[in-house]
Amino acid sequence: MDEFEKILDLNNEFEAERMKEILKEKNIPFGIVPVSDSAFGSIEILENGWGYLEAPSRFKNEILEIYAEVTGE
């Protein structure tokens, strides 16, 4: 089983949902971790964004390309 690592920060729930849809379609293993799960809550959201996406490192480049398409970056 591949070890997951943080791949990118997510700015909002819309980005998270869109990435979730696409990665499921492509059968890429991933996890989405909302920052609100932490003990710091909204303070951490202001500093670090809505949450982050984690996945095996071998998928990092593909995920970053997908994210760039989703966000238009």
C-alpha positions in Angstrom: 0.0 0.0 0.0 1.3 3.4 -0.9 2.0 6.0 1.8 0.0 9.2 1.4 1.7 12.6 1.5 0.3 16.2 1.3 0.1 17.2 -2.4 -1.6 20.5 -2.3 -3.6 23.0 -0.3 -7.3 23.5 -1.2 -8.8 27.0 -1.0 -12.5 26.0 -0.7 -15.0 23.3 -0.7 -15.8 23.8 -4.4 -12.2 22.9 -5.3 -12.3 19.9 -3.0 -15.5 18.5 -4.5 -14.3 19.1 -8.1 -10.9 17.4 -7.4 -12.8 14.5 -5.7 -15.0 13.9 -8.7 -12.1 13.9 -11.2 -9.7 11.8 -9.1 -12.4 9.2 -8.5 -13.1 9.1 -12.3 -9.4 8.5 -12.9 -9.1 5.9 -10.1 -6.4 7.9 -8.4 -6.2 7.2 -4.6 -6.5 10.3 -2.5 -7.7 11.8 0.7 -9.1 15.3 1.4 -8.5 16.7 4.8 -10.5 19.8 5.8 -8.6 22.1 8.1 -11.7 22.4 10.3 -10.9 18.9 11.6 -8.0 20.5 13.5 -8.2 21.9 17.0 -7.5 25.4 15.6 -10.6 25.6 13.4 -11.1 29.0 11.7 -7.8 30.5 12.7 -6.0 27.8 10.7 -8.3 28.3 7.7 -7.2 31.9 7.5 -3.6 30.9 7.4 -3.6 27.6 5.5 -6.7 27.5 3.3 -9.8 25.3 3.5 -7.9 22.0 3.6 -5.5 19.8 1.7 -5.4 16.9 -0.6 -3.1 13.9 0.1 -2.2 11.0 -2.2 0.7 8.7 -3.0 3.7 10.7 -4.3 3.7 8.8 -7.6 0.5 10.7 -8.5 1.7 14.2 -7.5 2.4 15.5 -11.0 -0.8 14.2 -12.5 -2.8 15.7 -9.5 -1.1 19.1 -9.9 -1.9 19.2 -13.6 -5.6 18.4 -12.8 -5.6 21.1 -10.1 -4.2 23.6 -12.5 -7.0 22.9 -15.0 -9.7 23.1 -12.2 -8.4 26.4 -10.9 -7.3 27.9 -14.2 -3.8 28.4 -12.9 
